[in-house]
Amino acid sequence: GIDGSSTAGRMGRGSAGPKGTWGPMVFASAFGSETSSFKGATLRSWKDAWAKAREVEQNLTSKERVGLLHGGGFLVDAWVGFVKAVPRLGIPALRLQDSSAGFRPTGPDEFGTTTSWPSSLCLAASWNDDLVSHVATAIGREFRGKGANVILGPGINVHRTPYGGRNFEYLSGEDPYLGSRLAAAYVKAVQAQGVMAVAKHFAFNEQETERTSMNSEVGEHVAWALYYPPFQAAIDAGVGAIMCSYNKVNGTHACSNERLLRGDLKGAMGFNGFVMSDWYATHHSAAVENGLDMEQPDPKHFNQKKFADTDPEAVSQAARRVLASIYRLRLDEQPGCELPCKSERRTSQRTPEHLALAGAAAAAGVVLLKNDGILPLRAGHISKVAIIGAAADAHDTLNTWGTGSPYSGGGSGHVAAPKVSTPLKAIQERAAAAGIHTLNDDSDLDLANRSQVLTFVEQADVIIIVAATTSTEDKDRSTLSLDDGVDELIEEVSKQRPTIVLIEAPGAVLTPWRDKTFAIACMFLGGEKTGSAWARVLFGDVEPSGRLPIALPARDTDEIRPAVGSVPYSEGLMTSYRSPSHRPAFPFGHGLTYTTFSFGKPTQSLDNCPKAACIHISVSNVGKRAGSEVVQAYLQFDPKLKEPRMVLRGFRRTSLLQPGESEKVRIILSHHDLSTYIVGQGWRPQEW
């Protein structure tokens, strides 16, 4: 079936406001000729890279060969990992840095020198390949400016449980097709900047609870149909490296799992690059024979002494794989700075263009969940607004490891930002420009004093409550509720005045008060420009264009929880919208705009169709404001195949349609899109 982003109508009244400008114009102004001027943008073919790798590997000494297969440890206040150069053969050093929302600072002196971008899940909410590509390009540029040539990302695991502590780090959200599209866009863009991408975490690392010891029990069908596709897409996009995960897979640690690494990844999936361990996830030197090519961050197991008992051809092949990825990205031609690259690390990579793009990306990730006509805010309809909630004026957590914030999740993916745009300040400034008074200017409101709060909100026409929670690496979430008792605050305030709730979260949250509010919008950790993004959407400077990359549950009792010990993936493919028992508060793919769209009848066309099938559908803006729609194509297969009732296999965003304007959208489906995975046979096309 083909549908829009939601079965709900598009709400919004009043005359058309400022046109949305978050799209191509912002992207074009942020990047221009600088992207194409980078000499390393034209990659070598894998064939040529492998030919050069084989030639050079023969000339390595044993020490040099092994040196390519392990990290050199942490460089304090500098690199989370590195691999030493081999100058006599022109092999550059690899300088590795964490990334989830940009270049991770590793010391207080580096805070504020790189952009705190929207989280990967926030980018996923844009359902926009081009946006992801532009953000990845900018992140790649900041990495290169800091001296790095390897980015430890993107994270592309498909969510299994909404409690996952690192869900904010993953581009895939809850769907393999969405993840595949966005992973490919990210990998191609960042590697075009001469920075090697490391797709992670392979595989079945969908929880943080007991992450180094838990055993994911996963069958062939579930692996290939649900969790492997984003990794396959990254491979097809030419990703240089893939990081294996901490957990066990069917009884064997992922980083020494021969079936996983040699059989599935390097064999069936055709991966040409190298496998890097997660930090301290290597368990023995024989892992090199099982398919692991590089141990990080230091040579506890991958060293000359321990390799004496391993197959020397396995060691040589691992070195060839590392070299092939280096040569494919032409890192040998632009080796970059010499470790520890102190001068490069002192530079600031935050630019006006990058900050503008970060704000545009955060706004593009805003999902309007509900709107009873109160948005966009405009003078003439309201004169006074109050902004409350502990997150309204929150600061970022300035750390290199630890808890996250409403702007950036915690752990290795945290990008500390001393100068965040807070919702309170940004909305106040935009309201003043619109001639709307905010009551917060002189207030000293104690949110714990509900009597004071209720007296305060009585003075306003509309209340905006900023509600948040966050999460961190190494720990799963214990609850899907928002923090600081804000659920009770929303319940009470919404009885007094029309209430708008702005959610800032690392993933799914509960919304027990949803029927009592006038509007709800969600942003999945939007980075340092969070406040300005909220302001632009609330006042209609840009359209709310995001769509949920996950479902928001109606209750937590129906959700999969992290477990300990052996964790069977017994639900199979039936997670999120694929499950017949799924009853969400807001479904996967949902998102409203400030206008209304109508859809024509889908038609199939074989004329000039470049792939297996092409579906055409007319989308018309029948509302009063400009807006764009995301057409989503879900396929239904023969019930005998025991596939989910429907699966996403295509989507396309319209251009920004003016009122009365229509666009004919074409959804192109490949033979793979029309296939299902059959155990023992692989992907097999089904009748269309």
Long-range contacts (C-beta under 8 A, 24 or more apart in sequence): 1-633, 1-634, 1-636, 1-646, 2-599, 2-602, 2-615, 2-617, 2-631, 2-632, 2-633, 2-634, 2-667, 3-599, 3-631, 3-632, 3-634, 4-597, 4-599, 4-619, 4-629, 4-630, 4-631, 4-632, 5-547, 5-589, 5-590, 5-591, 5-592, 5-629, 5-630, 5-632, 6-587, 6-589, 6-590, 6-591, 6-592, 8-590, 8-592, 9-596, 10-592, 10-593, 10-594, 10-595, 10-596, 10-597, 10-623, 10-627, 11-371, 11-372, 11-373, 11-375, 11-592, 11-594, 12-371, 12-373, 12-375, 12-376, 12-593, 12-594, 12-595, 12-596, 12-623, 12-624, 12-625, 13-373, 13-624, 14-376, 14-378, 14-381, 14-624, 15-624, 16-624, 16-625, 16-626, 16-659, 17-376, 17-378, 17-539, 17-540, 17-541, 17-625, 18-540, 18-541, 19-626, 19-656, 20-541, 20-542, 20-543, 20-545, 20-626, 20-627, 20-628, 20-656, 21-541, 21-542, 22-360, 22-363, 22-364, 22-536, 22-542, 22-545, 23-628, 23-656, 24-130, 26-356, 26-357, 26-360, 27-130, 27-131, 27-134, 27-357, 27-360, 29-353, 29-356, 30-134, 30-138, 30-353, 30-354, 30-356, 30-357, 31-134, 31-137, 31-138, 31-353, 34-141, 35-137, 35-141, 35-192, 35-193, 38-144, 38-192, 38-193, 38-194, 39-194, 39-330, 39-333, 39-334, 40-193, 40-194, 40-329, 40-330, 40-331, 40-333, 40-334, 41-192, 41-193, 41-194, 42-330, 43-191, 43-192, 43-238, 43-328, 43-329, 43-330, 44-327, 44-328, 44-329, 44-330, 45-328, 46-238, 46-272, 46-324, 46-328, 48-327, 49-272, 49-324, 49-325, 49-327, 49-328, 50-272, 50-320, 50-324, 52-323, 52-324, 52-327, 53-320, 53-321, 53-323, 53-324, 53-326, 53-327, 54-320, 56-89, 56-91, 56-323, 57-316, 57-319, 57-320, 57-323, 59-89, 60-86, 60-89, 60-319, 62-304, 63-304, 64-89, 65-315, 65-316, 65-319, 66-299, 66-302, 66-303, 66-304, 66-307, 66-315, 68-294, 68-318, 68-319, 68-322, 68-323, 69-288, 69-293, 69-294, 69-295, 69-302, 69-315, 69-318, 69-319, 69-322, 70-294, 70-295, 70-296, 70-298, 70-299, 70-302, 70-303, 71-96, 71-294, 71-295, 71-296, 71-297, 71-298, 71-299, 72-297, 72-298, 73-297, 73-298, 74-297, 75-339, 75-340, 76-107, 77-106, 77-107, 77-109, 77-110, 78-106, 78-107, 78-340, 78-341, 78-342, 78-345, 79-106, 79-148, 79-339, 79-340, 80-104, 80-106, 80-152, 80-279, 80-297, 80-412, 81-152, 81-279, 81-296, 81-297, 82-339, 83-294, 83-322, 84-339, 85-335, 90-332, 90-335, 91-323, 91-326, 91-332, 92-149, 92-326, 92-331, 92-332, 92-335, 92-336, 93-335, 93-336, 93-338, 93-339, 94-149, 94-150, 94-196, 94-326, 94-331, 95-147, 95-148, 95-149, 95-150, 95-336, 95-337, 95-339, 95-341, 96-148, 96-150, 96-151, 96-152, 96-198, 96-296, 97-143, 97-146, 97-148, 97-150, 97-151, 97-152, 98-152, 98-153, 98-412, 98-413, 99-139, 99-143, 99-151, 99-152, 99-153, 99-154, 99-413, 100-153, 100-155, 100-168, 100-169, 100-409, 100-412, 100-413, 100-414, 100-415, 101-408, 101-409, 101-413, 101-414, 101-415, 101-525, 101-527, 102-139, 102-142, 102-415, 102-527, 103-139, 103-142, 103-143, 103-146, 103-148, 103-349, 103-415, 104-400, 104-412, 104-413, 104-414, 104-415, 105-400, 105-415, 105-416, 106-400, 107-400, 108-398, 108-400, 109-346, 110-345, 111-398, 111-416, 111-417, 111-418, 112-348, 112-350, 112-416, 112-417, 112-418, 112-419, 113-346, 113-347, 113-348, 113-349, 113-350, 114-142, 114-146, 114-348, 114-349, 114-350, 114-415, 115-139, 115-142, 115-349, 115-350, 115-354, 115-355, 115-358, 115-415, 115-527, 115-528, 116-358, 116-396, 116-407, 116-408, 116-415, 116-416, 116-417, 116-420, 116-527, 116-528, 117-358, 117-361, 117-415, 117-527, 118-358, 118-361, 118-362, 118-365, 118-524, 118-525, 118-526, 118-527, 119-168, 119-169, 119-408, 119-409, 119-413, 119-506, 119-524, 119-525, 119-526, 119-527, 120-153, 120-154, 120-155, 120-168, 120-169, 120-170, 120-171, 121-167, 121-168, 121-169, 121-170, 121-171, 121-173, 121-506, 121-507, 121-524, 121-525, 121-549, 121-550, 122-168, 122-361, 122-362, 122-365, 122-523, 122-524, 122-525, 122-526, 122-527, 123-171, 123-182, 123-361, 123-365, 124-170, 124-171, 124-172, 124-173, 124-178, 124-179, 124-182, 124-365, 124-524, 124-549, 125-173, 125-364, 125-365, 125-366, 125-367, 125-522, 125-523, 125-524, 125-546, 125-547, 125-548, 125-549, 125-591, 126-361, 126-364, 126-365, 126-545, 126-546, 127-178, 127-546, 127-547, 127-549, 127-630, 127-651, 127-653, 128-364, 128-545, 128-653, 129-181, 129-182, 129-184, 129-185, 130-185, 131-360, 131-361, 131-364, 132-171, 132-182, 132-185, 132-186, 132-189, 133-185, 133-186, 133-188, 133-189, 134-189, 134-357, 134-361, 135-357, 135-358, 135-361, 136-185, 136-186, 136-187, 136-189, 136-190, 137-189, 137-190, 137-192, 137-193, 138-353, 138-354, 138-357, 139-190, 140-189, 140-190, 140-191, 140-192, 140-193, 140-194, 140-195, 141-193, 141-349, 141-354, 142-349, 142-354, 143-190, 143-193, 143-195, 144-193, 144-194, 144-195, 144-336, 145-344, 145-347, 145-349, 146-341, 146-344, 146-345, 146-347, 146-349, 147-336, 147-337, 147-341, 147-344, 147-345, 148-195, 149-194, 149-195, 149-196, 149-329, 149-331, 149-336, 150-195, 150-196, 150-198, 150-240, 150-241, 151-190, 151-195, 151-196, 151-197, 151-198, 152-198, 152-200, 152-243, 152-412, 153-186, 153-197, 153-198, 153-199, 153-200, 154-183, 154-186, 154-187, 154-190, 154-197, 154-199, 154-200, 154-234, 155-199, 155-200, 155-201, 155-413, 156-183, 156-199, 156-200, 156-230, 156-231, 156-234, 157-200, 157-201, 157-205, 157-206, 157-227, 157-230, 158-206, 158-226, 158-227, 158-230, 159-206, 159-507, 159-550, 159-575, 159-576, 160-206, 160-207, 160-560, 160-569, 160-575, 161-206, 161-207, 161-476, 161-559, 161-560, 161-561, 161-562, 162-477, 162-480, 162-507, 162-508, 162-550, 162-553, 162-559, 162-560, 163-207, 163-476, 163-477, 163-478, 163-480, 163-559, 163-561, 163-562, 164-206, 164-207, 164-208, 164-471, 164-476, 164-477, 164-507, 164-562, 165-207, 165-208, 165-411, 165-471, 165-472, 165-473, 165-474, 165-475, 165-476, 165-477, 166-208, 166-409, 166-411, 166-413, 166-471, 166-473, 167-471, 167-506, 167-507, 167-508, 167-550, 168-404, 168-409, 168-413, 168-471, 168-506, 168-507, 168-524, 168-525, 169-409, 169-413, 169-473, 171-230, 172-230, 172-549, 173-548, 173-549, 173-550, 173-588, 174-549, 174-550, 174-551, 174-575, 174-576, 174-577, 174-588, 175-549, 175-576, 175-588, 175-648, 176-225, 176-226, 176-227, 176-228, 176-229, 176-230, 177-229, 177-647, 177-648, 177-649, 177-650, 178-549, 178-648, 178-651, 179-229, 179-230, 179-233, 180-229, 180-230, 180-232, 180-233, 181-233, 181-651, 183-230, 183-231, 183-233, 183-234, 183-237, 184-233, 184-234, 184-236, 184-237, 187-234, 187-237, 187-238, 187-239, 188-237, 188-238, 191-238, 191-239, 191-240, 191-329, 194-329, 194-330, 194-331, 194-334, 195-329, 196-240, 196-241, 196-325, 196-326, 196-329, 196-331, 197-234, 197-239, 197-240, 197-241, 198-239, 198-240, 198-241, 198-242, 198-243, 198-276, 199-230, 199-231, 199-234, 199-239, 199-241, 199-242, 199-243, 200-242, 200-243, 200-245, 200-278, 201-243, 201-244, 201-245, 201-246, 201-278, 202-231, 202-242, 202-243, 202-244, 202-245, 202-254, 202-260, 202-265, 202-275, 203-227, 203-228, 203-231, 203-244, 203-245, 203-249, 203-254, 203-260, 204-245, 204-247, 204-249, 204-254, 204-569, 205-245, 205-246, 205-247, 205-254, 207-476, 207-562, 207-563, 207-567, 208-473, 208-474, 208-475, 208-476, 208-562, 209-475, 209-476, 209-562, 209-563, 209-564, 210-564, 210-565, 211-245, 211-246, 211-247, 211-474, 212-246, 212-247, 212-281, 213-247, 213-248, 214-247, 214-248, 214-563, 214-564, 214-565, 214-566, 214-567, 215-247, 215-248, 215-249, 215-250, 215-251, 215-565, 215-566, 215-567, 216-247, 216-248, 216-249, 216-250, 216-567, 216-569, 217-250, 217-566, 217-567, 217-568, 217-569, 218-249, 218-250, 218-569, 219-569, 219-572, 219-679, 220-679, 220-680, 221-572, 221-573, 221-677, 221-679, 222-569, 222-572, 222-573, 223-264, 224-677, 224-682, 224-683, 225-573, 225-676, 225-677, 226-573, 226-575, 228-264, 228-269, 231-265, 231-269, 232-269, 235-269, 235-270, 235-271, 235-272, 238-328, 239-273, 240-273, 240-274, 240-325, 240-328, 240-329, 241-273, 241-274, 241-275, 241-276, 241-294, 241-325, 242-271, 242-273, 242-274, 242-275, 242-276, 243-275, 243-276, 243-277, 243-278, 244-275, 244-276, 244-277, 244-278, 244-281, 244-292, 245-278, 245-281, 246-278, 246-281, 253-281, 253-283, 254-281, 255-281, 255-282, 255-283, 255-287, 255-292, 256-282, 256-283, 256-284, 256-286, 256-287, 256-290, 256-292, 257-290, 257-291, 258-289, 258-290, 258-291, 260-291, 261-290, 261-291, 261-292, 262-290, 262-291, 265-291, 266-291, 268-682, 272-321, 272-324, 272-325, 272-328, 273-321, 273-324, 273-325, 273-328, 274-318, 274-321, 274-322, 274-324, 274-325, 275-321, 285-309, 285-310, 286-310, 288-314, 288-315, 288-318, 289-314, 292-318, 293-318, 293-321, 293-322, 294-318, 294-322, 355-528, 355-529, 358-527, 358-528, 358-529, 359-421, 359-529, 359-532, 359-533, 359-536, 360-542, 361-527, 362-523, 362-526, 362-527, 362-529, 362-530, 362-532, 362-533, 363-533, 363-536, 363-537, 363-542, 363-545, 364-542, 364-545, 364-546, 365-523, 365-524, 365-526, 365-533, 365-546, 366-521, 366-522, 366-523, 366-526, 366-533, 366-534, 366-537, 366-544, 366-545, 366-546, 367-521, 367-522, 367-523, 367-544, 367-546, 367-547, 367-548, 367-590, 367-591, 368-519, 368-520, 368-521, 368-537, 368-544, 368-546, 368-591, 368-592, 368-593, 368-594, 369-511, 369-514, 369-520, 369-521, 369-522, 369-548, 369-552, 369-586, 369-590, 369-591, 369-592, 370-514, 370-517, 370-518, 370-519, 370-520, 370-592, 371-518, 371-519, 371-592, 371-594, 372-518, 372-519, 373-518, 374-462, 374-498, 374-500, 374-518, 374-519, 375-500, 375-519, 375-538, 375-540, 375-544, 375-594, 376-537, 376-538, 376-539, 376-540, 376-594, 377-431, 377-434, 377-436, 377-462, 377-538, 377-539, 377-540, 378-434, 378-539, 378-540, 379-434, 379-435, 379-436, 382-436, 382-461, 382-462, 383-436, 383-437, 383-461, 384-436, 384-437, 384-438, 384-439, 384-459, 384-460, 384-461, 384-462, 385-427, 385-431, 385-436, 385-437, 385-438, 385-439, 385-460, 385-461, 385-462, 385-463, 385-464, 386-438, 386-439, 386-440, 386-456, 386-457, 386-459, 386-460, 386-462, 386-463, 386-464, 387-423, 387-424, 387-427, 387-428, 387-438, 387-440, 387-464, 387-466, 388-440, 388-445, 388-447, 388-453, 388-456, 388-457, 388-463, 388-464, 388-465, 388-466, 388-489, 388-493, 389-447, 389-465, 389-466, 389-467, 389-468, 389-484, 389-486, 389-489, 389-502, 390-447, 390-466, 390-468, 390-483, 390-484, 390-486, 391-423, 391-466, 391-467, 391-468, 391-483, 391-484, 391-486, 391-504, 392-422, 392-423, 392-424, 392-464, 392-466, 393-422, 393-423, 393-424, 393-425, 394-422, 394-468, 395-420, 395-422, 396-420, 396-528, 402-472, 403-470, 403-472, 404-470, 404-471, 404-472, 404-506, 404-525, 405-470, 406-466, 406-468, 406-469, 406-470, 406-504, 406-525, 406-530, 407-504, 407-525, 407-526, 407-527, 407-528, 407-530, 408-525, 408-527, 408-528, 409-470, 409-471, 409-472, 409-473, 409-506, 409-525, 410-470, 410-471, 410-472, 410-473, 411-472, 411-473, 411-474, 412-473, 413-473, 414-472, 415-527, 417-527, 417-528, 419-528, 420-528, 420-530, 420-531, 421-528, 421-529, 421-530, 421-531, 421-532, 421-533, 422-530, 422-531, 423-464, 423-466, 423-502, 423-530, 423-531, 423-534, 423-535, 424-466, 424-531, 425-531, 426-531, 426-532, 426-534, 426-535, 427-464, 427-531, 427-534, 427-535, 427-538, 429-535, 430-535, 430-536, 430-538, 430-539, 430-541, 431-539, 434-539, 447-484, 447-489, 450-489, 450-492, 453-489, 453-492, 453-493, 454-492, 454-493, 454-496, 457-493, 457-496, 457-497, 458-496, 458-497, 460-497, 461-497, 461-498, 462-497, 462-498, 462-499, 462-500, 462-518, 463-493, 463-494, 463-496, 463-497, 463-498, 463-499, 463-500, 464-499, 464-500, 464-502, 464-538, 465-489, 465-490, 465-493, 465-499, 465-500, 465-501, 465-502, 466-502, 466-504, 467-501, 467-502, 467-503, 467-504, 468-503, 468-504, 468-505, 469-504, 469-505, 469-506, 469-509, 470-505, 470-506, 470-525, 471-506, 471-507, 476-562, 477-506, 477-507, 479-556, 480-508, 480-509, 480-510, 480-553, 480-556, 480-559, 481-509, 481-510, 482-509, 482-510, 487-512, 487-513, 490-516, 490-517, 491-516, 500-538, 502-534, 504-530, 507-550, 508-550, 508-551, 508-552, 508-553, 508-559, 509-552, 510-552, 510-553, 510-555, 510-556, 510-585, 511-552, 511-585, 511-586, 514-585, 522-546, 522-548, 522-552, 524-549, 540-594, 540-625, 543-593, 543-594, 543-595, 543-625, 543-626, 543-627, 543-628, 543-656, 544-591, 544-592, 544-593, 544-594, 545-591, 545-593, 545-627, 545-628, 545-653, 546-591, 547-589, 547-590, 547-591, 547-630, 547-632, 548-586, 548-587, 548-588, 548-589, 548-590, 548-591, 549-588, 550-576, 550-588, 551-576, 551-577, 551-582, 551-584, 551-586, 551-587, 551-588, 552-584, 552-585, 552-586, 553-584, 553-585, 554-583, 554-584, 554-585, 558-582, 558-583, 573-643, 573-644, 574-644, 577-646, 578-644, 578-645, 578-646, 578-647, 579-644, 580-645, 589-630, 589-632, 589-648, 591-630, 593-625, 593-627, 593-628, 593-629, 594-623, 594-625, 594-627, 595-621, 595-622, 595-623, 595-624, 595-625, 595-626, 595-627, 595-659, 596-621, 596-622, 596-623, 597-621, 597-622, 597-623, 597-627, 597-629, 597-657, 598-622, 599-631, 609-668, 610-668, 611-668, 611-669, 611-670, 611-671, 611-673, 612-669, 612-670, 612-671, 612-673, 612-674, 612-685, 612-688, 613-668, 613-669, 613-674, 613-688, 614-666, 614-667, 614-668, 614-669, 615-650, 615-666, 615-667, 615-669, 616-664, 616-665, 616-666, 616-667, 617-664, 617-665, 617-667, 618-662, 618-663, 618-664, 618-665, 619-654, 619-657, 619-662, 619-663, 619-664, 619-665, 620-657, 620-660, 620-661, 620-662, 621-657, 621-658, 621-659, 621-660, 621-661, 621-662, 622-659, 622-660, 623-659, 624-659, 625-659, 626-656, 626-657, 626-658, 626-659, 627-656, 627-657, 628-653, 628-654, 628-655, 628-656, 628-657, 629-653, 629-654, 629-657, 630-654, 631-665, 631-667, 633-667, 633-669, 635-669, 635-673, 635-674, 637-676, 637-686, 638-686, 638-687, 641-676, 641-686, 643-676, 649-673, 649-674
